[in-house]
Amino acid sequence: MISLTLNKIYDVVEQDDEYYRIVDDTDEDYLYPKSMFEVI
């Protein structure tokens, strides 16, 4: 289950070529594909 809110700004904890590690709405950090996000 993905625990992200549309249009919310998330801080990236770590990244590699394909994924961002983000603390999501459950207050846990998980890897999410970069394609799911827009860098601002």
PDB file of N, CA, C and O in Angstrom, chain B, residues numbered from 101:
ATOM      1  N   MET B 101       0.828  -1.174   0.000  1.00  0.00           N
ATOM      2  CA  MET B 101       0.000   0.000   0.000  1.00  0.00           C
ATOM      3  C   MET B 101       0.882   1.251   0.000  1.00  0.00           C
ATOM      4  O   MET B 101       1.843   1.336   0.765  1.00  0.00           O
ATOM      5  N   ILE B 102       0.565   2.189  -0.832  1.00  0.00           N
ATOM      6  CA  ILE B 102       1.322   3.433  -0.911  1.00  0.00           C
ATOM      7  C   ILE B 102       0.685   4.454   0.008  1.00  0.00           C
ATOM      8  O   ILE B 102      -0.518   4.705  -0.063  1.00  0.00           O
ATOM      9  N   SER B 103       1.490   5.035   0.864  1.00  0.00           N
ATOM     10  CA  SER B 103       0.982   6.019   1.827  1.00  0.00           C
ATOM     11  C   SER B 103       1.545   7.397   1.519  1.00  0.00           C
ATOM     12  O   SER B 103       2.319   7.968   2.289  1.00  0.00           O
ATOM     13  N   LEU B 104       1.133   7.907   0.375  1.00  0.00           N
ATOM     14  CA  LEU B 104       1.556   9.237  -0.051  1.00  0.00           C
ATOM     15  C   LEU B 104       0.320  10.077  -0.342  1.00  0.00           C
ATOM     16  O   LEU B 104      -0.731   9.557  -0.715  1.00  0.00           O
ATOM     17  N   THR B 105       0.466  11.376  -0.164  1.00  0.00           N
ATOM     18  CA  THR B 105      -0.620  12.304  -0.433  1.00  0.00           C
ATOM     19  C   THR B 105      -0.295  13.075  -1.705  1.00  0.00           C
ATOM     20  O   THR B 105       0.800  13.619  -1.848  1.00  0.00           O
ATOM     21  N   LEU B 106      -1.235  13.118  -2.611  1.00  0.00           N
ATOM     22  CA  LEU B 106      -1.061  13.832  -3.865  1.00  0.00           C
ATOM     23  C   LEU B 106      -0.773  15.306  -3.591  1.00  0.00           C
ATOM     24  O   LEU B 106      -1.430  15.933  -2.760  1.00  0.00           O
ATOM     25  N   ASN B 107       0.221  15.855  -4.303  1.00  0.00           N
ATOM     26  CA  ASN B 107       0.632  17.267  -4.217  1.00  0.00           C
ATOM     27  C   ASN B 107       1.310  17.654  -2.906  1.00  0.00           C
ATOM     28  O   ASN B 107       1.511  18.842  -2.654  1.00  0.00           O
ATOM     29  N   LYS B 108       1.660  16.705  -2.081  1.00  0.00           N
ATOM     30  CA  LYS B 108       2.389  16.988  -0.848  1.00  0.00           C
ATOM     31  C   LYS B 108       3.877  17.006  -1.155  1.00  0.00           C
ATOM     32  O   LYS B 108       4.344  16.255  -2.011  1.00  0.00           O
ATOM     33  N   ILE B 109       4.614  17.844  -0.475  1.00  0.00           N
ATOM     34  CA  ILE B 109       6.067  17.923  -0.656  1.00  0.00           C
ATOM     35  C   ILE B 109       6.723  16.987   0.356  1.00  0.00           C
ATOM     36  O   ILE B 109       6.473  17.069   1.558  1.00  0.00           O
ATOM     37  N   TYR B 110       7.565  16.100  -0.159  1.00  0.00           N
ATOM     38  CA  TYR B 110       8.283  15.137   0.676  1.00  0.00           C
ATOM     39  C   TYR B 110       9.781  15.388   0.566  1.00  0.00           C
ATOM     40  O   TYR B 110      10.288  15.742  -0.499  1.00  0.00           O
ATOM     41  N   ASP B 111      10.479  15.199   1.678  1.00  0.00           N
ATOM     42  CA  ASP B 111      11.937  15.298   1.679  1.00  0.00           C
ATOM     43  C   ASP B 111      12.528  13.943   1.323  1.00  0.00           C
ATOM     44  O   ASP B 111      12.068  12.904   1.796  1.00  0.00           O
ATOM     45  N   VAL B 112      13.550  13.969   0.486  1.00  0.00           N
ATOM     46  CA  VAL B 112      14.246  12.750   0.101  1.00  0.00           C
ATOM     47  C   VAL B 112      15.343  12.483   1.127  1.00  0.00           C
ATOM     48  O   VAL B 112      16.187  13.340   1.390  1.00  0.00           O
ATOM     49  N   VAL B 113      15.318  11.292   1.698  1.00  0.00           N
ATOM     50  CA  VAL B 113      16.317  10.897   2.692  1.00  0.00           C
ATOM     51  C   VAL B 113      17.566  10.373   1.994  1.00  0.00           C
ATOM     52  O   VAL B 113      18.689  10.610   2.439  1.00  0.00           O
ATOM     53  N   GLU B 114      17.350   9.649   0.886  1.00  0.00           N
ATOM     54  CA  GLU B 114      18.448   9.025   0.147  1.00  0.00           C
ATOM     55  C   GLU B 114      17.946   8.755  -1.262  1.00  0.00           C
ATOM     56  O   GLU B 114      16.739   8.657  -1.488  1.00  0.00           O
ATOM     57  N   GLN B 115      18.874   8.636  -2.217  1.00  0.00           N
ATOM     58  CA  GLN B 115      18.462   8.323  -3.582  1.00  0.00           C
ATOM     59  C   GLN B 115      19.522   7.492  -4.281  1.00  0.00           C
ATOM     60  O   GLN B 115      20.697   7.507  -3.916  1.00  0.00           O
ATOM     61  N   ASP B 116      19.072   6.763  -5.303  1.00  0.00           N
ATOM     62  CA  ASP B 116      19.987   6.076  -6.201  1.00  0.00           C
ATOM     63  C   ASP B 116      19.519   6.361  -7.624  1.00  0.00           C
ATOM     64  O   ASP B 116      18.794   7.331  -7.843  1.00  0.00           O
ATOM     65  N   ASP B 117      19.906   5.559  -8.576  1.00  0.00           N
ATOM     66  CA  ASP B 117      19.568   5.837  -9.977  1.00  0.00           C
ATOM     67  C   ASP B 117      18.070   5.773 -10.269  1.00  0.00           C
ATOM     68  O   ASP B 117      17.580   6.496 -11.137  1.00  0.00           O
ATOM     69  N   GLU B 118      17.343   4.920  -9.559  1.00  0.00           N
ATOM     70  CA  GLU B 118      15.937   4.701  -9.888  1.00  0.00           C
ATOM     71  C   GLU B 118      14.958   5.019  -8.769  1.00  0.00           C
ATOM     72  O   GLU B 118      13.762   5.157  -9.024  1.00  0.00           O
ATOM     73  N   TYR B 119      15.438   5.138  -7.532  1.00  0.00           N
ATOM     74  CA  TYR B 119      14.525   5.261  -6.395  1.00  0.00           C
ATOM     75  C   TYR B 119      14.897   6.410  -5.467  1.00  0.00           C
ATOM     76  O   TYR B 119      16.055   6.815  -5.373  1.00  0.00           O
ATOM     77  N   TYR B 120      13.859   6.928  -4.776  1.00  0.00           N
ATOM     78  CA  TYR B 120      14.026   7.854  -3.670  1.00  0.00           C
ATOM     79  C   TYR B 120      13.616   7.134  -2.394  1.00  0.00           C
ATOM     80  O   TYR B 120      12.630   6.397  -2.383  1.00  0.00           O
ATOM     81  N   ARG B 121      14.359   7.340  -1.333  1.00  0.00           N
ATOM     82  CA  ARG B 121      13.924   6.877  -0.016  1.00  0.00           C
ATOM     83  C   ARG B 121      13.270   8.078   0.649  1.00  0.00           C
ATOM     84  O   ARG B 121      13.900   9.113   0.862  1.00  0.00           O
ATOM     85  N   ILE B 122      11.991   7.916   0.971  1.00  0.00           N
ATOM     86  CA  ILE B 122      11.169   9.014   1.470  1.00  0.00           C
ATOM     87  C   ILE B 122      10.440   8.568   2.730  1.00  0.00           C
ATOM     88  O   ILE B 122       9.973   7.433   2.822  1.00  0.00           O
ATOM     89  N   VAL B 123      10.349   9.474   3.698  1.00  0.00           N
ATOM     90  CA  VAL B 123       9.516   9.225   4.866  1.00  0.00           C
ATOM     91  C   VAL B 123       8.090   9.571   4.445  1.00  0.00           C
ATOM     92  O   VAL B 123       7.766  10.732   4.195  1.00  0.00           O
ATOM     93  N   ASP B 124       7.249   8.550   4.372  1.00  0.00           N
ATOM     94  CA  ASP B 124       5.888   8.757   3.859  1.00  0.00           C
ATOM     95  C   ASP B 124       4.921   9.126   4.984  1.00  0.00           C
ATOM     96  O   ASP B 124       5.350   9.457   6.089  1.00  0.00           O
ATOM     97  N   ASP B 125       3.642   9.071   4.708  1.00  0.00           N
ATOM     98  CA  ASP B 125       2.618   9.497   5.665  1.00  0.00           C
ATOM     99  C   ASP B 125       2.474   8.563   6.870  1.00  0.00           C
ATOM    100  O   ASP B 125       1.758   8.888   7.817  1.00  0.00           O
ATOM    101  N   THR B 126       3.140   7.418   6.844  1.00  0.00           N
ATOM    102  CA  THR B 126       3.124   6.507   7.991  1.00  0.00           C
ATOM    103  C   THR B 126       4.297   6.783   8.924  1.00  0.00           C
ATOM    104  O   THR B 126       4.467   6.099   9.934  1.00  0.00           O
ATOM    105  N   ASP B 127       5.109   7.792   8.583  1.00  0.00           N
ATOM    106  CA  ASP B 127       6.331   8.150   9.336  1.00  0.00           C
ATOM    107  C   ASP B 127       7.403   7.080   9.266  1.00  0.00           C
ATOM    108  O   ASP B 127       8.288   7.025  10.120  1.00  0.00           O
ATOM    109  N   GLU B 128       7.329   6.236   8.258  1.00  0.00           N
ATOM    110  CA  GLU B 128       8.368   5.238   7.984  1.00  0.00           C
ATOM    111  C   GLU B 128       9.013   5.584   6.654  1.00  0.00           C
ATOM    112  O   GLU B 128       8.376   6.182   5.786  1.00  0.00           O
ATOM    113  N   ASP B 129      10.278   5.207   6.491  1.00  0.00           N
ATOM    114  CA  ASP B 129      10.924   5.484   5.209  1.00  0.00           C
ATOM    115  C   ASP B 129      10.870   4.258   4.304  1.00  0.00           C
ATOM    116  O   ASP B 129      11.106   3.130   4.736  1.00  0.00           O
ATOM    117  N   TYR B 130      10.550   4.512   3.033  1.00  0.00           N
ATOM    118  CA  TYR B 130      10.429   3.464   2.027  1.00  0.00           C
ATOM    119  C   TYR B 130      11.019   3.947   0.713  1.00  0.00           C
ATOM    120  O   TYR B 130      11.174   5.147   0.487  1.00  0.00           O
ATOM    121  N   LEU B 131      11.343   2.997  -0.144  1.00  0.00           N
ATOM    122  CA  LEU B 131      11.807   3.339  -1.487  1.00  0.00           C
ATOM    123  C   LEU B 131      10.621   3.491  -2.420  1.00  0.00           C
ATOM    124  O   LEU B 131       9.716   2.657  -2.442  1.00  0.00           O
ATOM    125  N   TYR B 132      10.641   4.578  -3.194  1.00  0.00           N
ATOM    126  CA  TYR B 132       9.614   4.838  -4.198  1.00  0.00           C
ATOM    127  C   TYR B 132      10.305   5.153  -5.516  1.00  0.00           C
ATOM    128  O   TYR B 132      11.351   5.803  -5.522  1.00  0.00           O
ATOM    129  N   PRO B 133       9.742   4.707  -6.627  1.00  0.00           N
ATOM    130  CA  PRO B 133      10.347   5.002  -7.928  1.00  0.00           C
ATOM    131  C   PRO B 133      10.356   6.514  -8.186  1.00  0.00           C
ATOM    132  O   PRO B 133       9.395   7.217  -7.876  1.00  0.00           O
ATOM    133  N   LYS B 134      11.440   6.983  -8.749  1.00  0.00           N
ATOM    134  CA  LYS B 134      11.567   8.406  -9.062  1.00  0.00           C
ATOM    135  C   LYS B 134      10.479   8.885 -10.006  1.00  0.00           C
ATOM    136  O   LYS B 134      10.108  10.058  -9.976  1.00  0.00           O
ATOM    137  N   SER B 135       9.971   8.008 -10.830  1.00  0.00           N
ATOM    138  CA  SER B 135       8.941   8.381 -11.798  1.00  0.00           C
ATOM    139  C   SER B 135       7.633   8.832 -11.135  1.00  0.00           C
ATOM    140  O   SER B 135       6.771   9.414 -11.794  1.00  0.00           O
ATOM    141  N   MET B 136       7.488   8.566  -9.843  1.00  0.00           N
ATOM    142  CA  MET B 136       6.271   8.964  -9.131  1.00  0.00           C
ATOM    143  C   MET B 136       6.303  10.429  -8.672  1.00  0.00           C
ATOM    144  O   MET B 136       5.302  10.950  -8.181  1.00  0.00           O
ATOM    145  N   PHE B 137       7.453  11.086  -8.831  1.00  0.00           N
ATOM    146  CA  PHE B 137       7.637  12.405  -8.233  1.00  0.00           C
ATOM    147  C   PHE B 137       8.092  13.439  -9.253  1.00  0.00           C
ATOM    148  O   PHE B 137       8.652  13.125 -10.303  1.00  0.00           O
ATOM    149  N   GLU B 138       7.826  14.672  -8.894  1.00  0.00           N
ATOM    150  CA  GLU B 138       8.327  15.817  -9.647  1.00  0.00           C
ATOM    151  C   GLU B 138       9.263  16.578  -8.721  1.00  0.00           C
ATOM    152  O   GLU B 138       8.883  16.923  -7.602  1.00  0.00           O
ATOM    153  N   VAL B 139      10.471  16.842  -9.171  1.00  0.00           N
ATOM    154  CA  VAL B 139      11.435  17.578  -8.357  1.00  0.00           C
ATOM    155  C   VAL B 139      11.117  19.063  -8.437  1.00  0.00           C
ATOM    156  O   VAL B 139      10.959  19.623  -9.522  1.00  0.00           O
ATOM    157  N   ILE B 140      11.024  19.696  -7.258  1.00  0.00           N
ATOM    158  CA  ILE B 140      10.742  21.143  -7.241  1.00  0.00           C
ATOM    159  C   ILE B 140      11.868  21.880  -6.554  1.00  0.00           C
ATOM    160  O   ILE B 140      11.823  23.104  -6.436  1.00  0.00           O
TER     161      ILE B 140
END
